[in-house]
Amino acid sequence: RRRAQLNADDASQYFTDESDYMPGGVFALDSFLQEDYAKDAVQAKVAAGWAAADAVAFEATNESDLAFAPSLRERQDRFAATLHTRCGIASRLAGYAAVPQERLFGMIDGVDGLAHGDAVWAVGRMLECGVGGSFTTSCECSCVQGTQFRDEAGCSFFDHDTQSWRCWDSAIVAVRSSPPDSSGFHAPIFDPVTQQRRTRTYAVQNPVSWWVPALSRITIEEVHAPGEWQVRGLRVRQRLFV
């Protein structure tokens, strides 16, 4: 089994199995679309105004980003059709998507962190890039509202293994959005599935989130030391990249 290794920084290594996304794998299209979650997600997207074909195609390939990211970085064509499909959906949605009025946030480290699937988000690389520098992503990622900050330690997430909230010791990225212009789109895309989840008993455990497509160009505007920035009145003890 081929394993694609991502070195996020000197201390962390993350892995993904491409075979999971091939026929017979746990995320293969024929099996994934039979899951109740996938069916619910398609319905939620259609109800939010997505074209039915886009909703099905998006959910059918929704777990594939960790697989196509290494292929994209290596300039291989193993998942070219998947990447082309998802970027096309992103382009169509961005044309009429609402621009978030507030800053959105993402953790860099951890199993759901930005650097999990894409080493360009690693703290060391972003510091090397510096304020004013830009980079292009090879993996999709999500960002959430500031309500995920429950105390000054950092951004929290719900650990389904322990059924409790955890705060990951991780630097934070704040995503600042702006309206589209002649150069393109400059905002994450809202995920209606996460809004649907909030009507269920586990609503609090799955925050409303926004989607940042692969091949997005990210520009670092500001860097703040731990304790030198605030969200929801909390002076967070983590480094912040804006």
N, C-alpha and C positions, 0 to 999 in steps of 0.2 A: 504494500500500500504506500502510495506516494504521500509524503508528508511535507507540507510547505511550512517552513520555519520563518518566523518574523522576530527579529531582534529589536525590541522596543527601546531598550537601553542596556547598559552594561549588566544590570542586575536581573532583568526579566526576559523570559523567552516564552512566546506564545505559539501554539500549533493549531492547525486545522487540517482535517482529513478531506481531501478532494473526493475520495471514494464515497463519502457520505452522500454526495450529491449526484452520483452516477446511478444508473438503473439498479434497483435492489437496495440502495442505501437508505438510511433513515429519513433523508430529506429529498429523496427522489420524487419527481413530479407526480407519478402515478399514485404513490402512497400518501404524499402530503395533502393533496387536494381532497382526500377522503376524510380527513380529520374535521371534526365539528368546528374547531377553531378557524380553520381555513374557510369553511363555508360561511361562518358568521362574519368573518373579516370581509369577504367579498360582498355580502349583503350590506354591511356598514358603509363600504366605499361607494357602492351604487346609490345608496340612500343619500350620501353626501354630494352626489352629482358626478361621480366618476362614470366614464363610459364602461359598460359591462365588460367589454373585451379587455380594457386596461385593468380593471379590478381583478379579473381572473388571472391575467398574465402576471400582474404584480405579486399576487399571493402565491401563485405557482412557483415563483422564483424568489420568494421573500427571504429564504434562509440561505441564499446562494452567495451573498456578498463576501463572506470569508473565504469562499472558494475562488471567486473570480479575481479577488484583489491580488493574490500572488501572480496569477496569469497576466494581469494588467501590468504589474511592475516588471515582469520578465518579458513583456511584449510578445506573449504567446496568444494563440487564438482558441484556446480550449473552451472558453466561456464567452466568446465574442458575441454570439446571438443573444445570450442572456443580458450581457452588459448593454448591448444596443437597444434591446427591448426596454430595459429599466430607465435608461437615459432618455429614450423617446417619451416614455410616460412622464418623467420628471419635466421635460420641456413643455409638454402639453398642459400639465397641471400648473406650472409656474406662470403661464400666461394669464390665468385668472385667479390665482391664489392670493388670499389676503396676506399682507405683510405684517408680521408680529410687531406690536407696538412696544413690547418690553424685551429686555435682554433675556436670552435663553442660555442654559448652562449645560455643560457636560463634564464628567470626570475624565481625567486622562488615564489613570491606572485602574486596575481591577478587572474582573472577568467581563464586565460590561463597559469598560472604559474605552475611550477613543483609540488609545494605542493598542488595544487588544487585537484589532484587525488591521491597523495601519500604523506603521512605525513612524510616519512623518509627524504624528502627534506627540511623540515622546518628548518629555521636558527638555532633555539635552539637545535634541534637534531644533526645538522651537527657540531655545535660548541662542543657539548658534545662528538661526535664521534672523533673529533680532527684530526690533520694532521697525516697521516699514517693509520688512521682507515678506515674501509670499511663497506658497508651495501649493501643489495640486494633490488632492486626495486620490487614493486608489480603492477606497472601501467606503461604503455607505456608513453613516452614523446617525445617531439621534441626539436631540437635546431637549431639555425639560424646563419647566418654569421654576422660578426662584422658590416656590413653595416646598421644593425638595430639601431646602436647608432648614433643618430643625433645631440646630444649635450652631455655635461658632466653630465646631470641629471640622465641618465641611458638608459636602453633599451626601444625603442619605438615600438608601435604597432598601427595598424590602427583600430580605433573604428568605426565599421559600423553603430552604432546607431547615432553618431554625425557626421559621414563622415569626420573625422579629425584624425590627428595623436595625440597620447597620450603617455606620458612617465610615466610608472608606478613606484611609489616609492618602489623599491624592490631590495633586494640583488640579485647578479648575480652568475650563475654557468658557468664556462668556461670548455668545454669538450676538453680534449687533447687526440688525437687518436694516435695509434701506429699499425704497421703491425701485422697480425696474427702470432702466434707461436704455440708451442706444447701445451700450456695451454688454447688456445682458440682464440676468436676474440676480438679485443680491439678498435672498432670504431663504431660510429653510421652508419646507413644504409641510403643511399640517397633516397629521395622520388621523383620519376620522375613526379608526379602529380603537385608538386609545380613549377617545371620547365615549365610545360605546361602552367600553369596559367600566366606566365610572358609574354606570347604572346598576352594576352587579354587586354582589356581596363583597367581592375583593377589590372594589373600586379604588380604595386608597393605596393598595399595593401596586397599582399599575398607573402611573401618572400620565396625564395628557402629554404627548410629545410631538416633536416636529422632526422631519426627515431631511438630512443633508445628503444629496446624491453623490455617487462617485464622480471623479473628474471635476469636483468643485475647486475653485481657486480660493485659497484662504490667505488673507493678509493680516499680519499681526500689527495692531494699532497701538496697544498699550501692554505693559507688563507691570503688575503690582506685587509687592512683597506680601508675605503672610501678615494679616492684621491691618493692612493699609487700605482695605476696601470693605464695602458693606453691601449686604443684601437683606431685605426685610428687617432692617435695623440691627442686623448681626454683623459684627466685625470678625470675618471668617479667617481662621488661622491656616490658610492655604495660599500658595502662590496662585495668582490669577493672570491668565492671558486673555486679552480682548481682541 
